């Protein structure tokens, strides 16, 4: 008699779900960088969905070469400027974040690196997980002298986006699905 079916949700409930999805996706992006810095390979793999090959990720990160970091080495994956689009059903999200990374190796020179992540997060049985991570490096420079002395590349790759330009609505040269 005009009542809602059990599957229907109010606008407020949907808004809450979308907000929770947004924050979960943002937290996953930050956790990914944190776990990489901490060399926490099992934790890194655990934030990936089953469809994101979390066991294969765990195996590759636990290989000896992945753990071959000098005791005085340092790295920091700073994840900033998130652009997050949650699906209308609040079950998945596309996440674009910038990477600003600094690090060094024992006895070696440090480096600055910048890049763009395009990630996908999904709700997997009530727990949010990464189902895809893609990183495009934009530039890298030595710590000594910084990026001032880096020469511009002769060609610049087209960086993919998962969304149109929010102001002009133009479609980027590489639009991700």
HELIX and SHEET records of a PDB file:
HELIX    1   1 UNK A   11  UNK A   37  1                                  27    
HELIX    2   2 UNK A   41  UNK A   46  1                                   6    
HELIX    3   3 UNK A   50  UNK A   52  5                                   3    
HELIX    4   4 UNK A   54  UNK A   61  1                                   8    
HELIX    5   5 UNK A   64  UNK A   67  5                                   4    
HELIX    6   6 UNK A  146  UNK A  149  5                                   4    
SHEET    1   A 4 UNK A  74  UNK A  86  0                                        
SHEET    2   A 4 UNK A  92  UNK A 104 -1                                        
SHEET    3   A 4 UNK A 111  UNK A 124 -1                                        
SHEET    4   A 4 UNK A 127  UNK A 142 -1                                        
END                                                                             
